[in-house]
Amino acid sequence: MNVLLIGGSGFVGSHLAARLCALGHNVHVPTRHYERAKHLLVLPTATIGEADIHDEAALAQLMRDKDAVVNLVGVLHGGTGEPYGAGFAHAHVELPKKIARAAQRIGVPRFLHMSALQADARAPSGYLRSKAAGEAAAFAVPPPVAVTIFRPSVIFGRGDSFLTLFARLLKRLPVVPLGCPQALFQPVWVEDVAAAFAASLTRRESFGHAYNLCGPRRYTLRELVAYAGRISGHARPVLGLPASLSYLQAWAMEFMPGAPLTRDNWRSMQVPSVCDTACELPFGLAATPLEAVAPAYLAPPA
Ligand SMILES: NC(=O)c1ccc[n+]([C@@H]2O[C@H](COP(=O)([O-])OP(=O)(O)OC[C@H]3O[C@@H](n4cnc5c(N)ncnc54)[C@H](OP(=O)(O)O)[C@@H]3O)[C@@H](O)[C@H]2O)c1
């Protein structure tokens, strides 16, 4: 298939691009900055090109001759506002609307869209509310465009900005003052996420469906940070902050370079990012345990 992989230069996109190429698909990744996507050029059937995907004419041009479009664009910091900040509206809502319109107009038969677990119009954070609006925008496209949506919990794997970030922080800090220590996650491996996307391209039963993607186990944030410390060789005492201090910490971190945490992220963490029931990956895929994979990219070199 000829696949347009929007947001394909990032963490999930890089793994998905590699998988799609290994399956023999042609993948084109548009990017805002060529440098960010350059690493994909080693893939035999991948091409990259700078483009403004928010420009509807440019988007339509990119969609021509494509059998599928995959949208992975997402931001963690989208500003504040009701029901969500302008950055979230732009990346999570307006973009899927434009992709849906272009898919319909050009006649691209498949549209795979990345959302997030617990996306809900009544969720406490702008991130999750905007992800819900993005889902609605994607599902609004009428047949014959077949839409499939994925909603992962936090995703781990080589290149993640989750366990890897904790490991880096732990290396520098003697003790970790941790906000929201009891926040719950059910991490899913990036290769399992990529496998689900790739399989759904041709699975008719996935047309018009949304799938939660979770790993086999739930963890508190405190457990995950402690685990990253142990595996990376930088085990540190973790000091769990109470709710009020957690919020103040997130507020303060909003003003740090790169805003490692925001109040909106804090609000997202008030909702357990776990599956309601025993979560099974779709298409007969088996979820890979964190412990089977994380040491390979977190452990210090021998
Ligand atoms: N990682 C997780 O744990 C996790 C969990 C749940 C859901 N998700 C969702 O999964 C998707 C992929 O996540 P990821 O971790 O791979 O993210 P990522 O590494 O930040 O990559 C996202 C890509 O989207 C593009 N992008 C970002 N903002 C954009 C904007 N305003 N306009 C156009 N392009 C933009 C970027 O491409 P260029 O810079 O090349 O243009 C970037 O490579 C996102 O939708 C995210 O919300 C991720």
The ligand as an SDF file (V2000), in Angstrom:
LIG
                    3D

 48 52  0  0  0  0  0  0  0  0999 V2000
    3.8930    8.4530   23.5370 N   0  0  0  0  0  0  0  0  0  0  0  0
    2.8740    8.0920   24.3400 C   0  0  0  0  0  0  0  0  0  0  0  0
    3.0730    7.5770   25.4710 O   0  0  0  0  0  0  0  0  0  0  0  0
    1.4480    8.2750   23.8710 C   0  0  0  0  0  0  0  0  0  0  0  0
    0.3940    7.8030   24.6720 C   0  0  0  0  0  0  0  0  0  0  0  0
   -0.9220    7.9730   24.2250 C   0  0  0  0  0  0  0  0  0  0  0  0
   -1.1700    8.5960   23.0090 C   0  0  0  0  0  0  0  0  0  0  0  0
   -0.1250    9.0490   22.2680 N   0  0  0  0  0  0  0  0  0  0  0  0
   -0.3900    9.7080   20.9880 C   0  0  0  0  0  0  0  0  0  0  0  0
    0.3590    9.0630   19.9680 O   0  0  0  0  0  0  0  0  0  0  0  0
    0.7400   10.0030   18.9630 C   0  0  0  0  0  0  0  0  0  0  0  0
    2.2290    9.8890   18.6950 C   0  0  0  0  0  0  0  0  0  0  0  0
    2.9210   10.1150   19.9060 O   0  0  0  0  0  0  0  0  0  0  0  0
    4.5070   10.2300   19.9420 P   0  0  0  0  0  0  0  0  0  0  0  0
    4.9250    9.9310   21.3320 O   0  0  0  0  0  0  0  0  0  0  0  0
    5.1000    9.4830   18.8140 O   0  0  0  0  0  0  0  0  0  0  0  0
    4.6850   11.8040   19.6900 O   0  0  0  0  0  0  0  0  0  0  0  0
    5.9620   12.5850   19.1300 P   0  0  0  0  0  0  0  0  0  0  0  0
    7.1920   11.7670   19.2810 O   0  0  0  0  0  0  0  0  0  0  0  0
    5.9370   13.9200   19.7760 O   0  0  0  0  0  0  0  0  0  0  0  0
    5.6590   12.7360   17.5790 O   0  0  0  0  0  0  0  0  0  0  0  0
    4.5620   13.4720   17.1080 C   0  0  0  0  0  0  0  0  0  0  0  0
    4.8570   13.9520   15.6970 C   0  0  0  0  0  0  0  0  0  0  0  0
    3.7820   14.8080   15.2990 O   0  0  0  0  0  0  0  0  0  0  0  0
    4.2970   15.9260   14.5990 C   0  0  0  0  0  0  0  0  0  0  0  0
    3.6870   17.1320   15.1770 N   0  0  0  0  0  0  0  0  0  0  0  0
    3.6450   17.4920   16.4870 C   0  0  0  0  0  0  0  0  0  0  0  0
    2.9660   18.6380   16.6290 N   0  0  0  0  0  0  0  0  0  0  0  0
    2.5940   19.0210   15.3950 C   0  0  0  0  0  0  0  0  0  0  0  0
    1.8640   20.1210   14.8990 C   0  0  0  0  0  0  0  0  0  0  0  0
    1.3800   21.0740   15.6880 N   0  0  0  0  0  0  0  0  0  0  0  0
    1.6600   20.1920   13.5760 N   0  0  0  0  0  0  0  0  0  0  0  0
    2.1470   19.2310   12.7600 C   0  0  0  0  0  0  0  0  0  0  0  0
    2.8370   18.1680   13.1610 N   0  0  0  0  0  0  0  0  0  0  0  0
    3.0620   18.0730   14.4740 C   0  0  0  0  0  0  0  0  0  0  0  0
    5.7900   15.9550   14.7520 C   0  0  0  0  0  0  0  0  0  0  0  0
    6.3600   15.8490   13.4530 O   0  0  0  0  0  0  0  0  0  0  0  0
    7.4210   16.9210   12.8590 P   0  0  0  0  0  0  0  0  0  0  0  0
    8.0870   17.5850   14.0170 O   0  0  0  0  0  0  0  0  0  0  0  0
    8.3530   16.0800   12.0540 O   0  0  0  0  0  0  0  0  0  0  0  0
    6.6330   17.8420   12.0200 O   0  0  0  0  0  0  0  0  0  0  0  0
    6.1250   14.7390   15.5880 C   0  0  0  0  0  0  0  0  0  0  0  0
    7.1120   13.9300   14.9990 O   0  0  0  0  0  0  0  0  0  0  0  0
    0.2610   11.3490   19.4680 C   0  0  0  0  0  0  0  0  0  0  0  0
   -0.9850   11.6300   18.8880 O   0  0  0  0  0  0  0  0  0  0  0  0
    0.0790   11.1510   20.9640 C   0  0  0  0  0  0  0  0  0  0  0  0
   -0.8870   12.0130   21.5220 O   0  0  0  0  0  0  0  0  0  0  0  0
    1.1770    8.9030   22.6620 C   0  0  0  0  0  0  0  0  0  0  0  0
  1  2  1  0
  2  3  2  0
  2  4  1  0
  4  5  1  0
  4 48  2  0
  5  6  2  0
  6  7  1  0
  7  8  2  0
  8  9  1  0
  8 48  1  0
  9 10  1  0
  9 46  1  0
 10 11  1  0
 11 12  1  0
 11 44  1  0
 12 13  1  0
 13 14  1  0
 14 15  2  0
 14 16  1  0
 14 17  1  0
 17 18  1  0
 18 19  2  0
 18 20  1  0
 18 21  1  0
 21 22  1  0
 22 23  1  0
 23 24  1  0
 23 42  1  0
 24 25  1  0
 25 26  1  0
 25 36  1  0
 26 27  1  0
 26 35  1  0
 27 28  2  0
 28 29  1  0
 29 30  1  0
 29 35  2  0
 30 31  1  0
 30 32  2  0
 32 33  1  0
 33 34  2  0
 34 35  1  0
 36 37  1  0
 36 42  1  0
 37 38  1  0
 38 39  2  0
 38 40  1  0
 38 41  1  0
 42 43  1  0
 44 45  1  0
 44 46  1  0
 46 47  1  0
M  CHG  2   8   1  16  -1
M  END
$$$$
